[in-house]
Amino acid sequence: MTETLFLTSADVDSLATPAEYVDAVREGYRQRGEGAPAQPRSKFLRGDPEGMLTSYAAILPETGAMGGYMYSAGFGAADAWFMTPLFDAESGAPLALLDGASMNPFKTGAAGAVGVDELARDDADTLAVIGSGAQARGQLHATATVRDFTDVRVYSPTPENREAFASDFDDSLEAAVTAVESSTAAVTGADVVITATQASEPVFDGDDVEPGTHITAMGQYSPDKRELDAKTIERATYVPDLRERATVDAGSFIQALEAGAITEDHVHAELGEVVAGKTSGRTSEDEITVFDSGGTGIETVAAAYLLYERAQEKGLGTEIEFSPASEALTGN
């Protein structure tokens, strides 16, 4: 038997700061840039009852951990459930099993923030956020740790949602956070744009994007959904979290490809290649850059191991037991 730590969502809530998530995820992407294995998500759909089962994984050898996410959404429960197994990358033994729901916006936000840190101008101080849900909140918490923003504008279609978002963050950030009435008002003049929506069609016009803008888009991981139009992709230096994702489930890239606006070699580099210094990121002040963050096991494993270590330090969690195959796999 091996003892494995089970961590509830309440156990891991507030165990790490946004900046600590960003540091852990940046290190994970550096390892990916050095060759650490990771693959895009596998998505399985069912029609009746309607639902989705998704999984993705990665190995971070220098962190010493491997694992990923398996989650379901919809079905009869009409909800989502996030399970995160974490294994020792040396022995293969199960280290922990996490209820991954509460960490989700923070680890995903950290990946987006690493993209901002690597690709946005150093002097970026105006931020546009399109979306006002949990993922948008996670993106802003994390991104505010990598640039000194003075002006943050948020737009979502429901006025009360964007007003509540702006009010919450205006109290907690040094920047002035305001709700605006259109995506155009948010994007115009912004140095950094974050899209965190469930939109199926572009959330702003690519012609509104000004030279020098960086865009982190994280709500587009299905071939038939896109937050960014073909014009934006065509104008930008395009960096996905995983190169393979670009033609598998990166809807904005795929639809720009189908429209003939780009070719497959429009992918500049993976984020990890930029973090590891294998490829350049931004090379000029007027360059438009896009980080396409569809979700990988890289940020999941990096964040889960951070939380696992913190939980051990604080004596949190419950020990559960797994039987090794050498003992249990007998066929008797």
C-alpha positions in Angstrom: 0.0 0.0 0.0 1.1 3.6 -0.6 -0.4 6.6 1.2 -1.8 9.3 -1.0 -3.0 12.7 0.2 -6.6 13.6 -0.7 -7.2 17.3 -0.7 -10.7 18.8 -0.9 -11.5 22.1 -2.6 -11.7 23.7 0.9 -8.3 22.3 1.8 -6.5 24.0 -1.1 -8.5 27.2 -1.2 -6.3 30.2 -0.4 -3.2 27.9 0.0 -1.2 29.9 -2.6 -1.3 33.5 -3.8 -1.8 34.5 -7.5 1.9 35.4 -7.7 2.9 32.0 -6.4 0.7 30.3 -8.9 2.3 32.3 -11.7 5.8 31.4 -10.6 4.9 27.7 -10.5 3.2 27.7 -13.9 6.1 29.7 -15.4 8.5 27.1 -14.2 6.2 24.4 -15.7 6.3 26.0 -19.1 10.0 26.4 -18.9 10.3 22.7 -18.5 7.9 22.2 -21.4 10.2 24.4 -23.5 13.1 22.1 -22.5 11.1 19.0 -23.8 8.8 18.0 -20.9 5.9 15.8 -22.3 2.4 17.3 -22.6 -0.5 16.8 -25.0 -3.7 18.7 -25.8 -6.9 17.7 -24.1 -9.0 14.7 -25.1 -12.7 15.5 -25.2 -15.5 13.0 -25.3 -19.1 14.1 -25.9 -22.4 12.4 -25.1 -25.7 13.5 -26.5 -28.3 12.0 -24.2 -27.9 13.2 -21.5 -25.8 15.9 -22.9 -22.3 16.1 -21.4 -18.6 16.1 -21.8 -15.7 14.2 -20.3 -12.3 15.8 -20.7 -8.8 14.9 -19.7 -5.2 16.1 -20.3 -1.9 15.4 -18.7 1.8 16.4 -18.5 5.1 15.3 -16.9 7.2 18.0 -15.2 10.5 16.1 -14.6 12.3 18.8 -12.7 9.3 19.5 -10.5 9.2 15.8 -9.9 5.5 15.5 -10.6 3.1 14.3 -13.3 -0.6 14.1 -13.7 -3.3 16.3 -15.0 -7.1 16.9 -15.0 -10.0 14.6 -15.6 -13.4 16.5 -15.5 -17.0 16.0 -16.4 -19.5 18.7 -17.3 -23.2 18.4 -17.9 -24.8 15.0 -18.0 -27.7 14.5 -15.5 -26.1 16.6 -12.9 -25.9 19.6 -15.2 -22.7 20.6 -13.3 -18.9 20.1 -13.5 -16.6 18.0 -11.4 -12.8 18.4 -11.5 -10.5 15.6 -10.4 -6.7 16.1 -10.3 -4.4 13.0 -9.8 -0.8 13.8 -9.0 2.0 11.3 -9.3 5.7 11.2 -8.3 7.7 11.6 -11.5 10.5 9.4 -10.1 8.7 6.5 -8.5 5.4 6.7 -10.3 3.6 6.5 -7.0 0.4 8.5 -6.4 1.2 11.6 -4.4 -2.2 13.2 -4.1 -5.7 13.4 -5.4 -7.2 16.9 -5.5 -10.6 18.3 -5.9 -9.5 20.7 -8.6 -12.4 23.1 -8.8 -11.2 25.9 -6.6 -7.7 26.0 -8.1 -9.0 26.1 -11.7 -9.3 29.8 -12.2 -6.0 30.5 -10.5 -3.9 27.9 -12.4 -5.6 28.9 -15.7 -5.1 32.6 -14.8 -1.5 31.9 -14.1 -1.0 30.5 -17.6 -2.6 33.6 -19.1 -0.4 35.8 -16.9 2.8 34.0 -18.1 1.7 34.7 -21.6 1.3 38.4 -20.8 4.6 38.5 -19.0 6.4 37.0 -22.0 4.6 38.8 -24.8 3.2 42.1 -23.6 5.2 45.3 -23.7 7.1 46.0 -20.5 5.4 49.4 -20.1 1.8 48.0 -20.6 -0.4 49.7 -18.1 -3.9 49.6 -19.6 -5.8 46.3 -19.5 -9.1 45.2 -21.1 -11.0 42.2 -19.8 -13.8 40.7 -21.9 -15.8 38.5 -19.6 -16.8 38.7 -15.9 -17.1 35.1 -14.7 -14.8 33.0 -12.5 -12.2 32.6 -15.2 -12.0 36.3 -15.9 -11.5 36.9 -12.2 -8.7 34.3 -12.1 -7.1 35.9 -15.1 -7.1 39.4 -13.6 -5.8 38.2 -10.2 -2.8 36.6 -11.9 -2.2 39.2 -14.6 -2.1 42.0 -12.1 1.0 40.4 -10.6 3.1 40.7 -13.8 2.4 44.3 -14.9 1.7 47.5 -13.0 -1.7 48.4 -14.5 -3.2 51.8 -13.8 -6.4 51.4 -15.9 -8.5 48.2 -16.1 -11.7 48.1 -18.2 -14.1 45.2 -18.1 -16.9 44.4 -20.5 -19.5 41.6 -20.5 -22.9 41.7 -22.0 -24.8 41.7 -18.7 -24.5 45.2 -17.1 -24.9 44.0 -13.5 -22.2 41.4 -13.9 -19.6 43.8 -15.3 -20.5 46.4 -12.7 -20.1 43.8 -9.9 -16.7 42.7 -11.3 -15.4 46.2 -11.6 -16.6 47.1 -8.1 -14.9 44.0 -6.5 -11.5 44.6 -8.2 -11.6 48.4 -7.8 -11.5 47.8 -4.1 -8.7 45.2 -4.2 -6.3 46.5 -7.0 -4.3 49.6 -7.1 -5.5 50.2 -10.7 -8.8 52.0 -11.4 -11.2 49.3 -12.6 -14.3 50.4 -14.5 -17.1 48.7 -16.4 -17.6 49.8 -20.0 -20.6 49.4 -22.3 -18.9 47.6 -25.3 -16.0 45.5 -26.2 -14.8 48.2 -28.5 -14.6 50.7 -25.6 -12.6 48.1 -23.6 -10.2 47.2 -26.4 -9.5 50.7 -27.9 -6.3 51.9 -26.5 -5.6 48.8 -24.3 -2.1 47.5 -24.1 -3.3 44.1 -23.0 -6.6 42.4 -23.7 -7.8 39.3 -21.9 -10.8 37.3 -23.3 -12.4 34.8 -20.8 -15.8 34.0 -22.2 -17.9 31.2 -23.5 -18.5 33.0 -26.8 -18.9 31.1 -30.1 -18.2 34.2 -32.2 -15.5 36.9 -32.0 -15.9 39.2 -29.0 -14.3 42.2 -30.7 -13.3 43.4 -34.2 -9.7 42.8 -35.1 -9.5 46.2 -36.8 -10.0 47.7 -33.3 -6.7 46.2 -32.0 -4.0 48.8 -32.0 -0.3 48.1 -32.8 1.6 47.0 -29.7 -1.3 45.2 -28.1 -1.0 41.8 -26.5 -4.0 39.5 -26.3 -4.4 36.5 -24.0 -7.4 34.4 -25.1 -8.5 31.5 -22.9 -12.1 30.7 -23.9 -11.6 29.1 -27.3 -10.8 25.4 -27.2 -13.2 23.9 -29.6 -12.9 24.0 -33.4 -16.4 25.6 -33.8 -15.8 28.3 -31.1 -13.7 31.4 -31.3 -13.2 34.6 -29.3 -10.8 36.1 -31.9 -11.6 36.8 -35.5 -9.4 35.9 -38.5 -8.2 39.5 -38.8 -6.8 39.4 -35.2 -5.0 36.1 -35.8 -3.7 37.2 -39.2 -2.2 40.4 -37.7 -0.7 38.8 -34.7 2.4 36.9 -33.7 0.6 33.7 -32.6 1.7 31.7 -29.6 -0.4 28.8 -28.3 0.2 26.9 -25.1 0.9 23.7 -27.2 1.7 23.8 -30.9 -0.4 20.7 -31.5 -3.5 22.5 -30.2 -3.5 25.0 -33.0 -5.0 22.6 -35.5 -6.8 20.3 -33.0 -9.1 22.6 -30.9 -7.9 26.2 -31.2 -11.1 27.5 -32.8 -9.8 31.0 -33.6 -6.7 29.6 -35.4 -8.6 26.8 -37.1 -11.3 29.2 -38.5 -8.7 31.7 -39.6 -6.9 28.8 -41.4 -10.2 27.7 -43.1 -10.8 31.3 -44.2 -7.4 31.4 -45.9 -6.2 34.3 -43.7 -3.2 32.3 -42.5 -1.3 29.0 -43.1 -0.3 26.4 -40.6 3.2 27.9 -40.3 1.6 31.0 -38.7 2.3 29.4 -35.3 5.3 31.4 -34.1 6.2 29.2 -31.1 4.8 27.4 -28.1 4.7 29.4 -24.9 7.2 27.1 -23.3 9.7 27.7 -26.1 9.5 31.4 -25.4 9.8 31.0 -21.6 12.8 28.7 -22.0 14.5 31.2 -24.4 14.4 28.9 -27.3 12.4 31.3 -29.4 11.9 35.1 -29.2 8.7 36.5 -27.9 7.9 40.1 -28.7 10.5 41.7 -31.0 9.1 45.2 -31.5 7.0 47.8 -29.7 4.2 47.9 -32.4 3.9 44.1 -32.8 0.5 42.5 -32.0 0.9 39.3 -30.0 -1.6 36.6 -29.1 -1.3 33.9 -26.5 -3.9 31.2 -27.1 -4.5 29.4 -23.7 -6.8 26.4 -24.2 -5.7 24.6 -21.1 -3.0 21.9 -20.6 -1.7 19.6 -18.0 1.4 21.8 -17.6 -0.3 24.5 -15.5 -2.4 21.8 -13.8 0.5 19.7 -12.6 2.5 22.8 -11.6 -0.3 24.2 -9.6 -1.4 20.9 -8.1 2.2 20.2 -6.9 2.4 23.7 -5.4 -0.8 23.0 -3.4 0.3 19.5 -2.4 3.5 20.9 -0.9 1.7 23.7 0.9 -0.9 21.2 2.3 1.9 19.0 3.6 3.5 21.9 5.4 0.2 22.8 7.0 -0.9 19.3 7.8 -4.0 19.5 5.6 -5.7 16.7 3.8 -6.7 13.1 4.4 -4.5 10.0 3.8 -6.0 7.4 1.5 -4.5 4.2 0.3 -3.8 2.8 -3.1 -2.6 -0.8 -3.7 0.3 -1.2 -6.1 -0.3 -3.4 -9.1 2.3 -5.9 -8.0 0.1 -6.7 -5.0 -3.4 -6.2 -6.3 -3.2 -7.1 -10.0 -3.4 -10.9 -9.5 -6.5 -12.0 -11.4 -7.5 -14.2 -8.5 
